[in-house]
Amino acid sequence: MPALSGERSAANEPVECRGEGQMGREYCPHCREVCNMRVTVAYRRTSGPGGETGTTCVKTFHCERCGQFVRSEEAAQPEAGEGGSSESAV
């Protein structure tokens, strides 16, 4: 899969968040109908109980019409140097 332009991890390796850029249609509780969603992607550094660090991709979905928060998703990203490669095999 192609690397995202402009998004880099601390090790200057490309990170990828599946589904990024996909604007879906979901039910907005404020508008009370199915609307387009605005997706915002942020990357957050996390640390585990054993001291290992990682990167988490956080996607938030807001209604395009009224701006109401609808939902969010979190997905762990592979660290460069862990498991050999930062690319996922599909």
C-alpha positions as CSV (number, residue, x, y, z in Angstrom):
1,M,0.0,0.0,0.0
2,P,1.3,3.5,-0.7
3,A,2.7,5.6,2.1
4,L,0.8,8.7,3.1
5,S,2.4,11.9,2.0
6,G,3.4,14.3,4.8
7,E,2.7,11.8,7.6
8,R,5.9,10.5,9.3
9,S,6.6,8.6,12.5
10,A,9.4,9.7,14.9
11,A,11.8,7.4,13.1
12,N,11.0,9.2,9.9
13,E,9.3,6.1,8.4
14,P,5.9,6.4,6.7
15,V,2.9,5.3,8.8
16,E,-0.4,4.3,7.4
17,C,-3.9,4.4,8.7
18,R,-6.3,2.1,6.8
19,G,-9.4,3.8,5.6
20,E,-7.9,7.2,5.8
21,G,-9.4,9.7,3.5
22,Q,-12.6,7.7,3.1
23,M,-15.6,9.9,3.8
24,G,-18.5,7.8,4.7
25,R,-22.2,8.4,5.3
26,E,-23.5,7.7,8.7
27,Y,-26.5,8.5,10.9
28,C,-26.1,11.9,12.6
29,P,-28.0,12.0,15.9
30,H,-28.3,15.8,15.7
31,C,-29.6,16.0,12.1
32,R,-31.6,12.7,12.6
33,E,-30.6,11.5,9.1
34,V,-27.8,9.9,7.2
35,C,-25.2,12.6,6.3
36,N,-21.6,12.8,5.0
37,M,-18.9,12.6,7.6
38,R,-15.8,14.8,8.0
39,V,-12.9,12.6,9.0
40,T,-9.9,14.0,11.1
41,V,-6.8,11.8,11.6
42,A,-4.3,12.3,14.4
43,Y,-1.4,10.2,15.4
44,R,-0.6,9.7,19.1
45,R,2.4,8.2,20.8
46,T,1.5,5.5,23.4
47,S,3.5,3.4,25.9
48,G,2.6,-0.1,27.1
49,P,3.0,-1.6,30.6
50,G,6.4,-3.0,29.7
51,G,7.7,0.3,28.6
52,E,7.4,-0.4,24.8
53,T,6.2,2.6,22.8
54,G,3.9,2.7,19.8
55,T,1.9,4.9,17.6
56,T,-1.9,5.0,17.5
57,C,-4.0,6.4,14.7
58,V,-7.1,8.1,16.0
59,K,-9.8,8.9,13.4
60,T,-12.7,11.1,14.5
61,F,-15.9,11.4,12.5
62,H,-18.1,14.6,12.6
63,C,-21.2,15.4,10.6
64,E,-20.4,17.5,7.6
65,R,-23.7,19.4,7.9
66,C,-23.9,20.4,11.6
67,G,-20.4,19.4,13.0
68,Q,-21.7,17.1,15.6
69,F,-19.3,14.4,16.8
70,V,-20.5,11.0,15.6
71,R,-17.8,8.5,16.5
72,S,-14.0,7.8,16.7
73,E,-11.7,4.8,15.9
74,E,-8.3,3.9,17.2
75,A,-5.9,1.6,15.4
76,A,-2.4,0.7,16.6
77,Q,0.4,1.4,14.1
78,P,3.5,-0.8,13.7
79,E,6.7,0.8,14.9
80,A,9.7,1.0,12.6
81,G,12.2,-1.7,13.6
82,E,9.6,-4.0,15.2
83,G,8.7,-7.0,13.2
84,G,11.1,-6.2,10.5
85,S,9.0,-3.8,8.3
86,S,6.5,-1.0,8.9
87,E,4.4,-2.2,5.9
88,S,1.6,-4.6,6.5
89,A,1.2,-7.7,4.4
90,V,-2.2,-8.2,3.0
